[in-house]
Amino acid sequence: MQQKYINWDEKFSVHVEIIDSQHKRLFESINTLLQLMEKEIIIEDLEEILDDMFDYFDYHFSSEEKLIKSHPEFEHHRQRHLEFINNVKEYNNKFLAKDPEIIAEKMFVFLSEWLQNHILREDRYYFDYLQNHNLLKDEA
């Protein structure tokens, strides 16, 4: 199946520079999977890319959670992040023994859809609320 690169667009902006920068980097990281699929995939390369990406997701979630702690629904958002991490681990383990091309493609589809939906449906909601109520923390 031919996949398309995911592109950052202003519609994904939460209007917080550090978070927008991190989201852009996550888009780039996910696109790395697509770049890898354009050549012969070596499982060790794929594992390294996924490990680096998941480490960055952890870092990003931590940064984001520091900023949105004052939101009344903070725990729900934190729980969504934890669910994502657990789903990714389960998903990764499920496909680990399979063909690297299958892993790369399935992870690309899953991660790109999840990230775009999460930013548009959740992150923007949380950050809009915090900005409108002057509750946004200054540092991540």
Backbone as ProteinMPNN parsed JSONL, in Angstrom:
{"seq_chain_A": "MQQKYINWDEKFSVHVEIIDSQHKRLFESINTLLQLMEKEIIIEDLEEILDDMFDYFDYHFSSEEKLIKSHPEFEHHRQRHLEFINNVKEYNNKFLAKDPEIIAEKMFVFLSEWLQNHILREDRYYFDYLQNHNLLKDEA", "coords_chain_A": {"N_chain_A": [[0.848, -1.183, 0.0], [0.597, 2.169, -0.882], [1.751, 4.783, 0.97], [1.331, 8.163, 2.191], [3.377, 10.94, 3.017], [3.047, 12.555, 6.175], [2.128, 15.841, 6.81], [3.013, 18.775, 8.53], [0.793, 21.328, 9.445], [-0.782, 24.483, 9.849], [-3.223, 24.054, 11.062], [-2.734, 22.21, 12.989], [-1.548, 23.535, 15.016], [-1.106, 24.429, 18.417], [-0.6, 26.789, 19.425], [1.463, 27.196, 21.167], [4.718, 27.543, 21.348], [6.827, 25.679, 22.061], [5.483, 23.228, 22.223], [4.298, 23.028, 19.696], [6.668, 22.837, 18.204], [7.644, 20.396, 19.142], [5.584, 18.707, 18.288], [5.909, 18.987, 15.522], [8.38, 17.758, 15.236], [7.65, 15.154, 15.92], [5.987, 14.535, 13.752], [7.961, 14.512, 11.751], [9.513, 12.369, 12.678], [7.743, 10.219, 12.44], [7.433, 10.238, 9.682], [9.916, 9.303, 9.007], [9.68, 6.575, 9.124], [8.302, 6.069, 6.764], [10.214, 6.89, 4.908], [12.079, 4.915, 5.387], [10.689, 2.712, 4.444], [10.931, 3.034, 1.758], [13.168, 1.819, 0.915], [15.153, -1.195, 1.229], [14.301, -2.727, 4.202], [15.995, -3.023, 7.21], [15.766, -4.874, 10.083], [17.009, -4.078, 12.486], [17.519, -1.372, 12.039], [14.916, -0.413, 11.87], [13.981, -1.016, 14.465], [15.646, 0.685, 15.944], [14.824, 3.226, 15.024], [12.128, 3.199, 15.869], [12.485, 2.913, 18.658], [13.838, 5.341, 19.266], [11.85, 7.133, 18.473], [9.742, 6.504, 20.241], [10.93, 7.137, 22.648], [11.078, 9.882, 22.289], [8.362, 10.512, 22.147], [7.668, 9.954, 24.819], [9.179, 11.969, 26.123], [7.954, 14.239, 25.002], [5.281, 13.931, 25.912], [5.672, 14.239, 28.641], [6.59, 16.919, 28.742], [4.346, 18.244, 27.729], [2.394, 17.558, 29.606], [3.311, 18.871, 31.891], [2.719, 21.461, 31.218], [-0.059, 21.512, 31.023], [-1.163, 20.881, 33.434], [-2.902, 22.365, 35.058], [-5.355, 22.187, 33.906], [-8.778, 21.286, 34.238], [-9.441, 18.723, 33.387], [-7.122, 17.325, 33.301], [-6.118, 14.795, 34.215], [-7.491, 12.975, 32.657], [-6.4, 13.481, 30.134], [-3.732, 12.815, 30.587], [-4.083, 10.131, 31.057], [-4.853, 9.293, 28.517], [-2.427, 9.58, 27.174], [-0.935, 7.6, 28.499], [-2.391, 5.331, 27.752], [-1.868, 5.368, 25.018], [0.935, 4.845, 24.981], [0.927, 2.248, 26.082], [-0.636, 0.922, 24.133], [1.014, 1.193, 21.887], [3.258, -0.281, 22.665], [2.09, -2.822, 22.892], [1.176, -3.163, 20.272], [3.592, -3.054, 18.883], [4.905, -5.323, 19.928], [3.19, -7.269, 18.964], [3.646, -7.258, 16.215], [6.34, -7.612, 16.016], [7.646, -10.047, 15.422], [7.096, -10.361, 12.8], [7.413, -9.565, 9.292], [9.652, -6.901, 8.562], [8.796, -4.849, 6.812], [6.046, -4.961, 7.049], [5.74, -4.29, 9.745], [6.789, -1.644, 9.728], [5.003, -0.339, 7.963], [2.464, -0.722, 9.202], [2.935, 0.495, 11.691], [3.486, 3.094, 10.822], [0.978, 3.885, 9.741], [-0.701, 3.604, 12.005], [0.584, 5.356, 13.919], [0.668, 7.842, 12.547], [-2.062, 8.395, 12.095], [-2.994, 8.383, 14.748], [-1.487, 10.488, 15.981], [-2.212, 12.813, 14.481], [-5.022, 12.89, 14.912], [-5.063, 13.044, 17.717], [-3.812, 15.515, 18.268], [-5.565, 17.322, 16.948], [-8.084, 16.766, 18.107], [-7.748, 16.568, 20.87], [-5.342, 17.817, 22.079], [-5.516, 20.461, 21.053], [-7.97, 21.247, 22.139], [-7.409, 21.192, 24.92], [-5.263, 23.051, 25.162], [-6.432, 25.369, 24.063], [-8.456, 25.878, 25.94], [-6.896, 26.36, 28.261], [-5.424, 28.624, 27.47], [-7.489, 30.45, 27.01], [-8.414, 30.78, 29.575], [-6.317, 31.814, 30.925], [-4.509, 30.007, 32.155], [-2.267, 28.688, 31.431], [0.817, 27.154, 31.969], [4.168, 28.433, 32.273], [6.49, 27.057, 31.526], [7.93, 24.146, 29.99]], "CA_chain_A": [[0.0, 0.0, 0.0], [1.382, 3.396, -0.977], [1.407, 5.755, 2.012], [1.762, 9.536, 1.937], [3.978, 11.632, 4.154], [2.157, 13.449, 6.919], [2.719, 17.176, 6.792], [2.582, 19.753, 9.524], [-0.048, 22.372, 8.897], [-1.193, 25.376, 10.942], [-4.398, 23.528, 11.768], [-2.242, 21.405, 14.111], [-0.924, 24.404, 16.014], [-1.775, 24.684, 19.703], [-0.17, 28.162, 19.709], [2.494, 27.17, 22.206], [5.859, 27.263, 20.489], [7.57, 24.462, 22.398], [4.651, 22.059, 21.898], [4.237, 22.963, 18.234], [7.973, 22.331, 17.747], [7.698, 18.966, 19.446], [4.657, 18.028, 17.38], [6.56, 18.957, 14.209], [9.417, 16.717, 15.278], [6.964, 13.86, 15.887], [5.607, 14.329, 12.349], [9.184, 14.128, 11.044], [9.903, 11.028, 13.127], [6.829, 9.253, 11.825], [7.777, 10.194, 8.258], [11.135, 8.502, 8.881], [9.235, 5.207, 8.819], [7.974, 6.031, 5.341], [11.498, 6.93, 4.205], [12.677, 3.591, 5.545], [9.942, 1.774, 3.596], [11.294, 3.264, 0.361], [14.337, 0.992, 0.619], [15.086, -2.471, 1.942], [14.288, -2.459, 5.64], [16.758, -3.885, 8.11], [15.002, -4.861, 11.331], [17.731, -3.308, 13.506], [17.279, 0.049, 11.744], [13.528, -0.14, 12.24], [13.897, -1.015, 15.932], [16.309, 1.902, 16.427], [13.936, 4.351, 14.715], [10.969, 3.116, 16.761], [12.934, 3.212, 20.026], [14.078, 6.787, 19.347], [10.562, 7.813, 18.366], [8.975, 6.298, 21.468], [11.595, 7.955, 23.673], [10.68, 11.271, 22.084], [6.962, 10.608, 22.577], [7.7, 10.053, 26.29], [9.667, 13.314, 26.438], [6.904, 15.185, 24.614], [4.148, 13.809, 26.833], [6.095, 14.836, 29.909], [6.585, 18.375, 28.541], [2.968, 18.693, 27.56], [1.672, 17.39, 30.873], [3.725, 19.947, 32.802], [2.041, 22.69, 30.805], [-1.525, 21.474, 31.116], [-1.565, 20.369, 34.758], [-3.977, 23.155, 35.667], [-6.634, 21.928, 33.23], [-9.635, 20.454, 35.094], [-9.492, 17.346, 32.885], [-5.732, 16.915, 33.095], [-5.917, 13.355, 34.429], [-8.007, 12.274, 31.473], [-5.412, 13.631, 29.065], [-2.575, 12.004, 30.982], [-4.491, 8.736, 30.851], [-4.796, 9.054, 27.057], [-1.016, 9.38, 26.852], [-0.551, 6.276, 29.012], [-3.033, 4.345, 26.872], [-1.114, 5.361, 23.77], [2.195, 4.137, 25.22], [0.602, 0.824, 26.227], [-1.072, 0.417, 22.827], [2.174, 1.117, 21.006], [4.057, -1.434, 23.101], [1.346, -4.028, 22.513], [1.185, -3.19, 18.812], [4.958, -3.363, 18.485], [5.146, -6.724, 20.272], [2.348, -8.088, 18.091], [4.21, -7.333, 14.875], [7.795, -7.714, 16.086], [8.136, -11.272, 14.796], [6.705, -10.374, 11.394], [8.222, -8.897, 8.29], [9.906, -5.491, 8.905], [7.98, -3.965, 5.976], [4.706, -4.951, 7.648], [5.854, -3.505, 10.98], [6.971, -0.229, 9.383], [3.772, 0.214, 7.385], [1.399, -0.695, 10.213], [3.276, 1.513, 12.681], [3.311, 4.399, 10.182], [-0.457, 4.176, 9.665], [-1.202, 3.778, 13.368], [1.153, 6.549, 14.553], [0.27, 9.074, 11.848], [-3.477, 8.655, 12.388], [-3.156, 8.71, 16.165], [-0.933, 11.809, 16.284], [-3.043, 13.864, 13.894], [-6.297, 12.937, 15.64], [-4.822, 13.473, 19.097], [-3.562, 16.961, 18.272], [-6.763, 18.059, 16.538], [-9.253, 16.541, 18.969], [-7.47, 16.67, 22.298], [-4.375, 18.852, 22.449], [-6.048, 21.802, 20.764], [-9.019, 21.498, 23.132], [-6.788, 21.493, 26.217], [-4.502, 24.301, 25.101], [-7.38, 26.479, 23.876], [-9.081, 26.136, 27.239], [-5.904, 26.963, 29.165], [-5.115, 29.976, 27.001], [-8.68, 31.286, 27.214], [-8.603, 30.993, 31.014], [-5.018, 32.259, 31.462], [-4.022, 28.968, 33.062], [-1.135, 27.998, 30.827], [2.099, 27.252, 32.677], [5.174, 29.094, 31.441], [7.612, 26.243, 31.07], [7.681, 22.72, 29.74]], "C_chain_A": [[0.895, 1.247, 0.0], [0.885, 4.408, 0.056], [1.912, 7.135, 1.601], [2.36, 10.113, 3.206], [2.92, 12.474, 4.86], [2.861, 14.797, 7.031], [2.127, 18.048, 7.881], [1.823, 20.851, 8.798], [-0.485, 23.231, 10.079], [-2.416, 24.874, 11.702], [-3.996, 22.672, 12.968], [-1.646, 22.257, 15.229], [-1.783, 24.521, 17.27], [-1.389, 26.075, 20.206], [0.71, 28.254, 20.955], [3.74, 26.659, 21.493], [6.556, 25.938, 20.797], [6.779, 23.202, 22.031], [4.501, 21.921, 20.387], [5.543, 22.416, 17.666], [8.093, 20.832, 17.985], [6.758, 18.175, 18.536], [5.266, 17.927, 15.982], [7.622, 17.867, 14.163], [8.787, 15.324, 15.258], [6.479, 13.541, 14.471], [6.824, 13.844, 11.564], [9.613, 12.709, 11.405], [9.03, 9.959, 12.486], [7.12, 9.127, 10.334], [9.058, 9.406, 8.006], [10.786, 7.048, 8.579], [8.931, 5.063, 7.33], [9.252, 6.068, 4.498], [12.172, 5.567, 4.251], [11.993, 2.578, 4.629], [10.3, 1.923, 2.12], [12.545, 2.495, -0.044], [14.176, -0.33, 1.36], [15.243, -2.216, 3.435], [15.098, -3.507, 6.385], [16.11, -3.745, 9.479], [15.682, -4.031, 12.417], [17.544, -1.804, 13.3], [15.87, 0.452, 12.17], [13.379, -0.068, 13.756], [14.522, 0.247, 16.516], [15.423, 3.132, 16.203], [12.744, 4.358, 15.665], [11.349, 3.433, 18.197], [13.149, 4.708, 20.22], [12.754, 7.561, 19.336], [9.769, 7.684, 19.665], [9.603, 7.048, 22.636], [11.168, 9.411, 23.537], [9.206, 11.484, 22.429], [6.894, 10.754, 24.096], [8.113, 11.458, 26.731], [8.574, 14.355, 26.155], [5.726, 15.13, 25.586], [4.47, 14.449, 28.174], [6.062, 16.364, 29.828], [5.164, 18.909, 28.489], [2.202, 18.632, 28.878], [2.066, 18.443, 31.904], [2.967, 21.236, 32.491], [0.54, 22.671, 31.067], [-2.039, 20.972, 32.465], [-2.747, 21.107, 35.367], [-5.333, 22.96, 34.977], [-7.479, 20.996, 34.097], [-9.708, 18.981, 34.66], [-8.096, 16.787, 32.613], [-5.55, 15.404, 33.201], [-6.421, 12.531, 33.247], [-6.976, 12.32, 30.342], [-4.17, 12.791, 29.36], [-2.872, 10.526, 30.751], [-4.454, 8.373, 29.37], [-3.356, 8.828, 26.608], [-0.552, 7.997, 27.299], [-1.155, 5.16, 28.157], [-2.277, 4.23, 25.553], [0.175, 4.561, 23.932], [1.938, 2.634, 25.329], [0.171, 0.204, 24.903], [0.101, 0.245, 21.872], [3.041, -0.083, 21.38], [3.39, -2.74, 22.682], [1.39, -4.232, 21.001], [2.555, -3.624, 18.305], [5.27, -4.833, 18.756], [4.38, -7.665, 19.348], [3.003, -8.3, 16.732], [5.715, -7.577, 14.851], [8.34, -8.923, 15.341], [7.83, -11.322, 13.303], [7.719, -9.632, 10.534], [8.416, -7.421, 8.648], [9.074, -4.507, 8.076], [6.568, -3.845, 6.551], [4.711, -4.105, 8.919], [5.9, -2.018, 10.646], [5.673, 0.375, 8.862], [2.666, 0.324, 8.43], [1.676, 0.365, 11.28], [3.105, 2.906, 12.09], [1.835, 4.792, 10.176], [-1.003, 4.474, 11.057], [-0.727, 5.099, 13.972], [0.696, 7.834, 13.873], [-1.197, 9.405, 12.121], [-3.665, 9.079, 13.839], [-2.682, 10.137, 16.445], [-1.821, 12.921, 15.735], [-4.374, 14.004, 14.636], [-6.122, 13.462, 17.059], [-4.605, 14.989, 19.176], [-4.858, 17.723, 17.993], [-7.913, 17.937, 17.527], [-8.98, 16.772, 20.443], [-6.535, 17.82, 22.641], [-4.923, 20.253, 22.204], [-7.136, 22.184, 21.757], [-8.402, 21.932, 24.459], [-6.062, 22.834, 26.187], [-5.402, 25.51, 24.862], [-8.02, 26.864, 25.203], [-8.11, 26.867, 28.166], [-5.562, 28.392, 28.752], [-6.293, 30.919, 27.248], [-8.935, 31.609, 28.68], [-7.31, 31.437, 31.714], [-4.438, 31.278, 32.481], [-2.776, 28.254, 32.548], [0.133, 28.241, 31.622], [3.146, 27.791, 31.714], [6.259, 28.184, 30.896], [7.21, 24.796, 30.886], [8.843, 21.914, 30.244]], "O_chain_A": [[1.831, 1.352, 0.792], [-0.269, 4.835, 0.012], [2.809, 7.257, 0.767], [1.916, 9.82, 4.316], [2.02, 13.028, 4.229], [4.057, 14.863, 7.317], [0.919, 18.059, 8.119], [2.171, 21.244, 7.685], [-0.548, 22.737, 11.205], [-2.618, 25.235, 12.861], [-4.808, 22.43, 13.86], [-1.281, 21.731, 16.28], [-3.001, 24.687, 17.204], [-1.805, 26.485, 21.289], [0.699, 29.246, 21.683], [3.809, 25.499, 21.088], [6.842, 25.162, 19.885], [7.361, 22.218, 21.575], [4.57, 20.813, 19.857], [5.518, 21.609, 16.736], [8.585, 20.094, 17.132], [7.11, 17.092, 18.069], [5.15, 16.89, 15.33], [7.744, 17.144, 13.174], [9.335, 14.409, 14.643], [6.554, 12.391, 14.04], [6.733, 12.881, 10.802], [10.026, 11.94, 10.537], [9.523, 8.92, 12.045], [7.061, 8.029, 9.782], [9.262, 8.895, 6.905], [11.517, 6.369, 7.857], [9.267, 4.051, 6.716], [9.359, 5.363, 3.495], [12.764, 5.124, 3.267], [12.65, 1.683, 4.097], [10.004, 1.037, 1.318], [12.938, 2.514, -1.21], [13.173, -0.551, 2.038], [16.197, -1.572, 3.872], [14.909, -4.71, 6.21], [15.927, -2.634, 9.977], [15.005, -3.351, 13.188], [17.425, -1.052, 14.267], [15.662, 1.517, 12.751], [12.725, 0.837, 14.274], [13.995, 0.817, 17.471], [15.291, 3.977, 17.089], [12.387, 5.404, 16.206], [10.62, 4.145, 18.887], [12.7, 5.281, 21.213], [12.569, 8.514, 20.092], [9.186, 8.663, 20.133], [8.894, 7.54, 23.515], [10.926, 10.092, 24.533], [8.844, 12.537, 22.954], [6.144, 11.587, 24.605], [7.479, 12.059, 27.599], [8.313, 15.235, 26.975], [5.234, 16.168, 26.028], [3.628, 15.123, 28.767], [5.565, 17.025, 30.739], [4.834, 19.905, 29.132], [1.454, 19.549, 29.216], [1.232, 18.862, 32.708], [2.621, 22.0, 33.392], [-0.061, 23.719, 31.308], [-3.225, 20.674, 32.609], [-3.516, 20.516, 36.124], [-6.341, 23.51, 35.42], [-6.96, 20.019, 34.637], [-10.003, 18.104, 35.472], [-7.925, 15.885, 31.792], [-4.891, 14.801, 32.354], [-5.831, 11.511, 32.892], [-6.72, 11.314, 29.68], [-3.63, 12.136, 28.469], [-2.01, 9.771, 30.303], [-4.063, 7.261, 29.013], [-3.097, 7.978, 25.756], [0.146, 7.303, 26.559], [-0.494, 4.161, 27.877], [-2.072, 3.132, 25.037], [0.474, 3.695, 23.111], [2.659, 1.838, 24.729], [0.569, -0.917, 24.584], [0.169, -0.738, 21.134], [3.504, -0.815, 20.505], [4.049, -3.651, 22.18], [1.614, -5.342, 20.52], [2.66, -4.459, 17.406], [5.84, -5.512, 17.902], [4.874, -8.736, 18.996], [2.927, -9.389, 16.162], [6.301, -7.731, 13.779], [9.385, -8.833, 14.695], [8.269, -12.245, 12.616], [8.741, -9.146, 11.016], [7.447, -6.748, 9.003], [8.688, -3.451, 8.576], [5.973, -2.767, 6.542], [3.804, -3.304, 9.145], [5.144, -1.225, 11.209], [5.285, 1.471, 9.269], [2.005, 1.358, 8.527], [0.758, 1.055, 11.723], [2.629, 3.811, 12.776], [1.486, 5.907, 10.563], [-1.687, 5.478, 11.262], [-1.536, 5.876, 14.48], [0.372, 8.81, 14.549], [-1.539, 10.565, 12.352], [-4.405, 10.019, 14.127], [-3.398, 10.911, 17.08], [-2.146, 13.867, 16.452], [-4.798, 15.117, 14.948], [-6.945, 14.239, 17.543], [-5.154, 15.657, 20.052], [-5.204, 18.656, 18.716], [-8.637, 18.906, 17.759], [-9.888, 17.136, 21.191], [-6.9, 18.706, 23.415], [-4.801, 21.129, 23.061], [-7.21, 23.34, 22.173], [-8.827, 22.924, 25.05], [-6.23, 23.655, 27.089], [-5.147, 26.579, 25.416], [-8.109, 28.045, 25.539], [-8.466, 27.873, 28.78], [-5.427, 29.27, 29.605], [-6.096, 32.064, 27.653], [-9.597, 32.598, 28.993], [-7.226, 31.432, 32.942], [-3.94, 31.679, 33.533], [-2.292, 27.315, 33.178], [0.487, 29.383, 31.916], [3.031, 27.63, 30.499], [6.889, 28.516, 29.892], [6.289, 24.292, 31.528], [8.838, 20.688, 30.133]]}, "name": "protein", "num_of_chains": 1, "seq": "MQQKYINWDEKFSVHVEIIDSQHKRLFESINTLLQLMEKEIIIEDLEEILDDMFDYFDYHFSSEEKLIKSHPEFEHHRQRHLEFINNVKEYNNKFLAKDPEIIAEKMFVFLSEWLQNHILREDRYYFDYLQNHNLLKDEA"}
